[in-house]
Amino acid sequence: MTYCVGIEVNEGLVFAADTRTSASFDDVRVYRKMHVFEWPGDRVFVIMSAGNLATTQLTISRLQRDVDDPNAKHSLRTFSHLYEVAEYVGDTLVASQVKMKDEAQQSGVNVQSTLILGGQIAGERPGLYMVYPLGNCIATSPETPYLQIGESKYGKPILDRIIRPETPLEDAARCALVSLDSTIRSNLSVGMPVDMALLRNGDLKISQKMRLEADTPLYAEIHDTWSRKLEAAVHSLPRFPWEPQRAPEQTPGPLPVMPPRRAPSRQDPGDAQGQQ
């Protein structure tokens, strides 16, 4: 399974994705699910994927082929508006699914994929779209300034409680990591390492990009701090009528040591461009 989340706030966009894929219980691998296309100063796009891996690879390869072909009628470089790019990516996704379906129709394999597309074109503000298997797409809104694909339910609560258009970009990034961490803790089909990218409004390039392993100091500190603060918050909630009231000066005792996280996953076998 997969979990990817994209967040749009006034300051820019946040992208975060896990890297675990599994064909069966004993066939678990690491593949990059975040793909970056950028032409600094002109435009930048990030595509995250969930669903059939072969379909995703074919879609990304076709997008790259069009970019590399100077005679291509359409490519990520030829459109003036982000919604046009979303439509083009949707068309490419549908064509890839049709090809994969023709090859896999005898095996009963589901070849559908869902994408999150985000980015910015010079002259426009950043935007975020979800591209469905049918090729149609939806954008974020001020009421719902984030999009999720894959195993989304475990990481949704913090997004609903915290994310607003006015949320600072780095706070949105921390929420994205906590959202991933909550999902990894509750679902074995989502796993480390985590890829994250930030696109600040107006930069027209990826502002920050990083891969976080389970033992990366930043991720480890966020994981432990969130777990301990959450447990401390539960201890501080109002007590039931039948419980003895805690003295004003009394504070909860030290929290127990958190259980160890899962070991880091194997290295991403993707190429230098981050293609699956």
ABEGO torsion letter per residue (X at the ends): XBBBBBBBBAAEBBBBBBABBBABAABBBBBBABBBBBBBGABBBBBBBBEBAAAAAAAAAAAAAAAABAABABBAAABABAAAAAAAAAAAAAAAAAAAAAAAAAAGBBABBBBBBBEBBBGBBBBBBBBBAAGBBBBBBAABABBBBEBAAAAAAAAAAABBAABBAAAAAAAAAAAAAAAAAABAABBOBBBBBBBBBGAGBBABBBBBBAABAAAAAAAAAAAAAAAAAAAABBBBAABBBBBAABBBBBBBBBBBBBBBBBBBABBAAGBX
